[in-house]
Amino acid sequence: MNEDILNKLKDFLVQAEGSSVPMSEELIEQFGEDCKAAMRKQFKQKRESKFRVRMSGIGKPLCQLQMEKSGAKKEPMAYNGKIRFIFGDMIEAFTVLLLKASGIVIDSEQKQVSRKNKYFPDSGLTGTYDVEIDGKIYDIKSASDWAFKNKFSMGFGAVVDKDVFGYLSQGYLYADTEKKKFGGWIVVNKSTGEICIVSPPEDDSDYKSIGLQVAEENIEALMEDHPFKRCFTDVEETYRSKLTGNRRLDSVCGFCSFKQTCWEGKIQYLPQQVFDDNGKPRSKSPKYFYYTQLANQDEARGNK
């Protein structure tokens, strides 16, 4: 089924090159309304200051959720963060437009679901899924070129490995609450416009079990105020398979907004601290990393 969805999208877009294709004014108008709603959400809607457990985020690393609940100091968002969020909203709206214009029947979209448990006996744990197609729940994601090529295009397991944003729990919470199958992620590369659909295996019982279990354990830890504990430690840095003597944050921690608070201000964001005998960087275009320890602190270069 997922291959059929992708093929219909590709066929529609190929046909649209240099010729007109059926796209109703109603669909175009709805896309316009969705884009307006995205602008209002990003610029006019007041953000909730109180921490709330949501299906969309409960699968994130527990230490990050605990920091957020405690009201810990959060690192300010870069100026381009708002633009990235808007791109995400608009790409999602555009993808829904393409799905419908391609002749793919969407059974439901933007449906709020509620899941009750002992911690949420009344209102329930809530979330809103993107689309249901042929009885399966799909989430639409926009991805950077790197993430598209190195995670999403590599298959379901690659997305689940180091699940920074809790995508696995999110998808299976939506689907299981609706008593449906999780179809996976419909992903658009923000840089190239490429599309892929990342599907779970036919027998996805293990993935489903893990996703739901992580959510349940995180909810319990948050609601019972379990003691804070880092989920990740820093790692030894290697360069060309050799240890440098430096230590830096695990890659998952780089996406967290509470890095400085968690590490009590002891991390430095620096270009890779590997130099030749003349003190020059070994890489002409060094990547930046969050360092927790330098082999020679006095020789740290490029501190921003």
KENUVEX-88200 format. One record per residue (C-alpha): x, y, z; residue in three letters. Coordinates in steps of 0.2 Angstrom, whole numbers, plus 5000, padded with zeros to 4 digits. Example, Ala and Ser with C-alpha at 12.3 -4.5 7.8 and 13.67 -1.06 7.14 Angstrom:
2
+------+------+------+------+
|   c1 |   c2 |   c3 | rest |
+------+------+------+------+
| 5062 | 4978 | 5039 |  Ala |
| 5068 | 4995 | 5036 |  Ser |
+------+------+------+------+
***
This chain:
304
+------+------+------+------+
|   c1 |   c2 |   c3 | rest |
+------+------+------+------+
| 5000 | 5000 | 5000 |  Met |
| 5014 | 5012 | 5004 |  Asn |
| 5022 | 5009 | 4988 |  Glu |
| 5006 | 5013 | 4979 |  Asp |
| 5005 | 5030 | 4989 |  Ile |
| 5022 | 5035 | 4984 |  Leu |
| 5020 | 5030 | 4966 |  Asn |
| 5004 | 5040 | 4964 |  Lys |
| 5013 | 5055 | 4972 |  Leu |
| 5027 | 5053 | 4960 |  Lys |
| 5016 | 5050 | 4944 |  Asp |
| 5006 | 5065 | 4948 |  Phe |
| 5021 | 5077 | 4950 |  Leu |
| 5029 | 5070 | 4934 |  Val |
| 5013 | 5073 | 4925 |  Gln |
| 5012 | 5091 | 4932 |  Ala |
| 5029 | 5095 | 4924 |  Glu |
| 5024 | 5105 | 4909 |  Gly |
| 5006 | 5102 | 4908 |  Ser |
| 4990 | 5105 | 4919 |  Ser |
| 4984 | 5091 | 4930 |  Val |
| 4967 | 5090 | 4940 |  Pro |
| 4968 | 5100 | 4956 |  Met |
| 4952 | 5107 | 4961 |  Ser |
| 4950 | 5125 | 4967 |  Glu |
| 4943 | 5118 | 4983 |  Glu |
| 4960 | 5109 | 4987 |  Leu |
| 4970 | 5125 | 4983 |  Ile |
| 4959 | 5135 | 4994 |  Glu |
| 4960 | 5123 | 5008 |  Gln |
| 4979 | 5123 | 5006 |  Phe |
| 4978 | 5142 | 5008 |  Gly |
| 4968 | 5141 | 5024 |  Glu |
| 4980 | 5128 | 5031 |  Asp |
| 4995 | 5140 | 5027 |  Cys |
| 4986 | 5154 | 5036 |  Lys |
| 4983 | 5143 | 5051 |  Ala |
| 5001 | 5140 | 5052 |  Ala |
| 5005 | 5158 | 5052 |  Met |
| 4993 | 5161 | 5066 |  Arg |
| 5000 | 5147 | 5076 |  Lys |
| 5018 | 5153 | 5074 |  Gln |
| 5015 | 5172 | 5076 |  Phe |
| 4998 | 5175 | 5085 |  Lys |
| 4995 | 5159 | 5096 |  Gln |
| 5002 | 5161 | 5114 |  Lys |
| 5013 | 5146 | 5119 |  Arg |
| 5008 | 5136 | 5134 |  Glu |
| 5020 | 5140 | 5148 |  Ser |
| 5014 | 5125 | 5159 |  Lys |
| 5022 | 5108 | 5155 |  Phe |
| 5009 | 5096 | 5148 |  Arg |
| 5011 | 5077 | 5144 |  Val |
| 5007 | 5075 | 5125 |  Arg |
| 5007 | 5060 | 5113 |  Met |
| 5018 | 5070 | 5102 |  Ser |
| 5033 | 5071 | 5114 |  Gly |
| 5031 | 5058 | 5127 |  Ile |
| 5043 | 5047 | 5118 |  Gly |
| 5058 | 5059 | 5120 |  Lys |
| 5072 | 5055 | 5131 |  Pro |
| 5066 | 5055 | 5149 |  Leu |
| 5079 | 5067 | 5155 |  Cys |
| 5074 | 5080 | 5143 |  Gln |
| 5056 | 5079 | 5148 |  Leu |
| 5061 | 5080 | 5167 |  Gln |
| 5070 | 5095 | 5163 |  Met |
| 5056 | 5103 | 5154 |  Glu |
| 5043 | 5098 | 5168 |  Lys |
| 5055 | 5105 | 5182 |  Ser |
| 5055 | 5122 | 5173 |  Gly |
| 5074 | 5121 | 5170 |  Ala |
| 5082 | 5135 | 5161 |  Lys |
| 5080 | 5132 | 5142 |  Lys |
| 5092 | 5138 | 5129 |  Glu |
| 5085 | 5152 | 5118 |  Pro |
| 5080 | 5146 | 5101 |  Met |
| 5090 | 5152 | 5086 |  Ala |
| 5082 | 5166 | 5075 |  Tyr |
| 5079 | 5153 | 5061 |  Asn |
| 5070 | 5141 | 5072 |  Gly |
| 5053 | 5150 | 5069 |  Lys |
| 5056 | 5148 | 5050 |  Ile |
| 5060 | 5130 | 5052 |  Arg |
| 5044 | 5127 | 5061 |  Phe |
| 5034 | 5137 | 5048 |  Ile |
| 5042 | 5126 | 5034 |  Phe |
| 5037 | 5111 | 5043 |  Gly |
| 5019 | 5116 | 5045 |  Asp |
| 5018 | 5122 | 5026 |  Met |
| 5026 | 5106 | 5020 |  Ile |
| 5014 | 5096 | 5029 |  Glu |
| 4999 | 5106 | 5022 |  Ala |
| 5007 | 5104 | 5005 |  Phe |
| 5009 | 5086 | 5007 |  Thr |
| 4991 | 5083 | 5011 |  Val |
| 4986 | 5093 | 4996 |  Leu |
| 4997 | 5082 | 4985 |  Leu |
| 4990 | 5066 | 4992 |  Leu |
| 4972 | 5072 | 4989 |  Lys |
| 4976 | 5079 | 4971 |  Ala |
| 4985 | 5062 | 4967 |  Ser |
| 4969 | 5053 | 4970 |  Gly |
| 4974 | 5045 | 4987 |  Ile |
| 4959 | 5044 | 4998 |  Val |
| 4962 | 5051 | 5015 |  Ile |
| 4950 | 5043 | 5027 |  Asp |
| 4953 | 5056 | 5041 |  Ser |
| 4965 | 5070 | 5045 |  Glu |
| 4970 | 5081 | 5059 |  Gln |
| 4960 | 5070 | 5071 |  Lys |
| 4962 | 5072 | 5090 |  Gln |
| 4963 | 5056 | 5100 |  Val |
| 4962 | 5053 | 5118 |  Ser |
| 4970 | 5039 | 5128 |  Arg |
| 4964 | 5037 | 5146 |  Lys |
| 4975 | 5028 | 5160 |  Asn |
| 4977 | 5030 | 5179 |  Lys |
| 4986 | 5046 | 5177 |  Tyr |
| 4973 | 5054 | 5165 |  Phe |
| 4957 | 5046 | 5170 |  Pro |
| 4946 | 5060 | 5164 |  Asp |
| 4953 | 5070 | 5149 |  Ser |
| 4965 | 5057 | 5144 |  Gly |
| 4982 | 5058 | 5136 |  Leu |
| 4979 | 5068 | 5120 |  Thr |
| 4987 | 5070 | 5103 |  Gly |
| 4982 | 5074 | 5085 |  Thr |
| 4988 | 5063 | 5071 |  Tyr |
| 4990 | 5069 | 5053 |  Asp |
| 4981 | 5057 | 5041 |  Val |
| 4973 | 5040 | 5040 |  Glu |
| 4974 | 5031 | 5023 |  Ile |
| 4967 | 5014 | 5020 |  Asp |
| 4964 | 5011 | 5038 |  Gly |
| 4982 | 5015 | 5043 |  Lys |
| 4989 | 5030 | 5053 |  Ile |
| 5003 | 5040 | 5045 |  Tyr |
| 5013 | 5055 | 5052 |  Asp |
| 5020 | 5068 | 5040 |  Ile |
| 5037 | 5074 | 5043 |  Lys |
| 5049 | 5087 | 5035 |  Ser |
| 5067 | 5082 | 5036 |  Ala |
| 5084 | 5091 | 5032 |  Ser |
| 5094 | 5084 | 5018 |  Asp |
| 5105 | 5075 | 5031 |  Trp |
| 5091 | 5067 | 5040 |  Ala |
| 5082 | 5062 | 5025 |  Phe |
| 5098 | 5053 | 5018 |  Lys |
| 5105 | 5046 | 5034 |  Asn |
| 5090 | 5041 | 5044 |  Lys |
| 5073 | 5041 | 5034 |  Phe |
| 5080 | 5034 | 5018 |  Ser |
| 5089 | 5020 | 5028 |  Met |
| 5073 | 5012 | 5034 |  Gly |
| 5062 | 5010 | 5049 |  Phe |
| 5075 | 5004 | 5061 |  Gly |
| 5087 | 5019 | 5057 |  Ala |
| 5073 | 5031 | 5062 |  Val |
| 5070 | 5022 | 5078 |  Val |
| 5088 | 5021 | 5083 |  Asp |
| 5092 | 5036 | 5094 |  Lys |
| 5074 | 5042 | 5093 |  Asp |
| 5078 | 5060 | 5098 |  Val |
| 5060 | 5066 | 5095 |  Phe |
| 5050 | 5051 | 5101 |  Gly |
| 5043 | 5047 | 5084 |  Tyr |
| 5041 | 5029 | 5088 |  Leu |
| 5030 | 5031 | 5103 |  Ser |
| 5020 | 5045 | 5095 |  Gln |
| 5015 | 5035 | 5080 |  Gly |
| 5010 | 5019 | 5090 |  Tyr |
| 5001 | 5029 | 5103 |  Leu |
| 4990 | 5037 | 5089 |  Tyr |
| 4987 | 5021 | 5080 |  Ala |
| 4984 | 5010 | 5095 |  Asp |
| 4972 | 5022 | 5103 |  Thr |
| 4962 | 5021 | 5087 |  Glu |
| 4964 | 5002 | 5086 |  Lys |
| 4972 | 5005 | 5069 |  Lys |
| 4989 | 5000 | 5061 |  Lys |
| 5003 | 5012 | 5061 |  Phe |
| 5008 | 5015 | 5042 |  Gly |
| 5024 | 5025 | 5046 |  Gly |
| 5030 | 5042 | 5041 |  Trp |
| 5028 | 5051 | 5025 |  Ile |
| 5044 | 5061 | 5024 |  Val |
| 5048 | 5076 | 5013 |  Val |
| 5066 | 5082 | 5010 |  Asn |
| 5066 | 5101 | 5013 |  Lys |
| 5081 | 5104 | 5002 |  Ser |
| 5077 | 5093 | 4987 |  Thr |
| 5058 | 5090 | 4988 |  Gly |
| 5061 | 5071 | 4988 |  Glu |
| 5048 | 5060 | 4996 |  Ile |
| 5049 | 5043 | 5005 |  Cys |
| 5038 | 5033 | 5015 |  Ile |
| 5046 | 5024 | 5030 |  Val |
| 5035 | 5009 | 5034 |  Ser |
| 5037 | 4997 | 5049 |  Pro |
| 5039 | 4979 | 5045 |  Pro |
| 5024 | 4968 | 5042 |  Glu |
| 5026 | 4960 | 5059 |  Asp |
| 5029 | 4976 | 5069 |  Asp |
| 5024 | 4969 | 5086 |  Ser |
| 5041 | 4972 | 5094 |  Asp |
| 5042 | 4990 | 5088 |  Tyr |
| 5024 | 4993 | 5094 |  Lys |
| 5028 | 4986 | 5111 |  Ser |
| 5044 | 4996 | 5113 |  Ile |
| 5035 | 5012 | 5108 |  Gly |
| 5021 | 5010 | 5120 |  Leu |
| 5032 | 5004 | 5134 |  Gln |
| 5043 | 5019 | 5133 |  Val |
| 5028 | 5031 | 5133 |  Ala |
| 5021 | 5022 | 5149 |  Glu |
| 5037 | 5022 | 5158 |  Glu |
| 5040 | 5040 | 5154 |  Asn |
| 5023 | 5045 | 5160 |  Ile |
| 5025 | 5035 | 5176 |  Glu |
| 5042 | 5043 | 5179 |  Ala |
| 5035 | 5061 | 5176 |  Leu |
| 5019 | 5059 | 5186 |  Met |
| 5028 | 5050 | 5201 |  Glu |
| 5042 | 5063 | 5200 |  Asp |
| 5056 | 5050 | 5199 |  His |
| 5073 | 5057 | 5203 |  Pro |
| 5082 | 5065 | 5188 |  Phe |
| 5095 | 5055 | 5179 |  Lys |
| 5104 | 5058 | 5163 |  Arg |
| 5099 | 5045 | 5150 |  Cys |
| 5116 | 5048 | 5141 |  Phe |
| 5134 | 5051 | 5145 |  Thr |
| 5147 | 5060 | 5136 |  Asp |
| 5158 | 5050 | 5123 |  Val |
| 5176 | 5049 | 5119 |  Glu |
| 5181 | 5058 | 5103 |  Glu |
| 5190 | 5049 | 5089 |  Thr |
| 5198 | 5056 | 5074 |  Tyr |
| 5202 | 5043 | 5060 |  Arg |
| 5199 | 5029 | 5072 |  Ser |
| 5211 | 5036 | 5085 |  Lys |
| 5206 | 5043 | 5102 |  Leu |
| 5210 | 5062 | 5104 |  Thr |
| 5208 | 5063 | 5122 |  Gly |
| 5193 | 5074 | 5121 |  Asn |
| 5175 | 5070 | 5126 |  Arg |
| 5159 | 5077 | 5119 |  Arg |
| 5141 | 5075 | 5120 |  Leu |
| 5132 | 5060 | 5113 |  Asp |
| 5123 | 5065 | 5097 |  Ser |
| 5106 | 5064 | 5105 |  Val |
| 5110 | 5077 | 5118 |  Cys |
| 5115 | 5090 | 5104 |  Gly |
| 5096 | 5092 | 5100 |  Phe |
| 5091 | 5095 | 5118 |  Cys |
| 5087 | 5113 | 5124 |  Ser |
| 5093 | 5109 | 5141 |  Phe |
| 5112 | 5105 | 5138 |  Lys |
| 5120 | 5119 | 5148 |  Gln |
| 5108 | 5117 | 5163 |  Thr |
| 5111 | 5098 | 5163 |  Cys |
| 5129 | 5099 | 5162 |  Trp |
| 5130 | 5114 | 5173 |  Glu |
| 5138 | 5126 | 5160 |  Gly |
| 5153 | 5114 | 5158 |  Lys |
| 5151 | 5111 | 5139 |  Ile |
| 5159 | 5121 | 5125 |  Gln |
| 5152 | 5122 | 5107 |  Tyr |
| 5168 | 5122 | 5097 |  Leu |
| 5175 | 5117 | 5080 |  Pro |
| 5182 | 5099 | 5081 |  Gln |
| 5198 | 5101 | 5092 |  Gln |
| 5210 | 5091 | 5082 |  Val |
| 5226 | 5099 | 5076 |  Phe |
| 5242 | 5095 | 5067 |  Asp |
| 5259 | 5098 | 5074 |  Asp |
| 5259 | 5116 | 5069 |  Asn |
| 5243 | 5119 | 5078 |  Gly |
| 5232 | 5120 | 5063 |  Lys |
| 5215 | 5111 | 5062 |  Pro |
| 5217 | 5095 | 5053 |  Arg |
| 5200 | 5098 | 5044 |  Ser |
| 5198 | 5113 | 5032 |  Lys |
| 5180 | 5113 | 5036 |  Ser |
| 5178 | 5106 | 5054 |  Pro |
| 5162 | 5102 | 5061 |  Lys |
| 5156 | 5109 | 5077 |  Tyr |
| 5153 | 5098 | 5093 |  Phe |
| 5148 | 5101 | 5111 |  Tyr |
| 5163 | 5097 | 5121 |  Tyr |
| 5163 | 5092 | 5139 |  Thr |
| 5181 | 5089 | 5141 |  Gln |
| 5197 | 5094 | 5131 |  Leu |
| 5214 | 5085 | 5132 |  Ala |
| 5222 | 5102 | 5133 |  Asn |
| 5210 | 5115 | 5139 |  Gln |
| 5222 | 5129 | 5137 |  Asp |
| 5224 | 5126 | 5118 |  Glu |
| 5205 | 5126 | 5115 |  Ala |
| 5203 | 5136 | 5099 |  Arg |
| 5188 | 5144 | 5091 |  Gly |
| 5177 | 5146 | 5106 |  Asn |
| 5162 | 5156 | 5101 |  Lys |
+------+------+------+------+
***
